[in-house]
Amino acid sequence: MPEAVVIRPATMRDLEGLASLLLTVTPRGVNAAVNGDTPNQCLERMLTNGRGRVLAAFGVDGTVVGMCSGTLTTCMAEGGPAVLIEDVVVREDRRGQGLGARLVDMLADRARDDQAGRLALLADPDASLANGPESTFKHPDIHL
């Protein structure tokens, strides 16, 4: 049976754990350093700019074992708010237990609270290779 996790909105005190998790996926922290910023700087901006939606999953020992981040934006096609899911990261020993899907579900709940009419997942082909070519993300339809 999978170990219990607690999922909640991330805060500034979670910054180091989130950044460490991102660095397990890619040394650049899932493209965080493209413009010269560190993963910590990018996460800090997401946590403080009012548009970032970051969820963190914690193991029983309090360590970050998963995260999901998104950005509240405007969807031109829908004419209203939308959330772009930017990162779904689960620690390797916790994969395959449904944690990624739980994180996306909770982010979808937050999108509904924001009255978002669309939820979009951004995919980076380089980041997906970090999990191996056989890695796939499966999730049932989410209706906002």
Secondary structure, DSSP 8 states (H G I E B T S, - for coil): -----EEEE--GGGHHHHHHHHHHH-TTTTTTTTTS--HHHHHHHHHHSSSEEEEEEE-TTS-EEEEEEEEEEEETTTTEEEEEEEEEEE-GGGTTSSHHHHHHHHHHHHHHHTT-SEEEE---HHHHGGG-TT----------
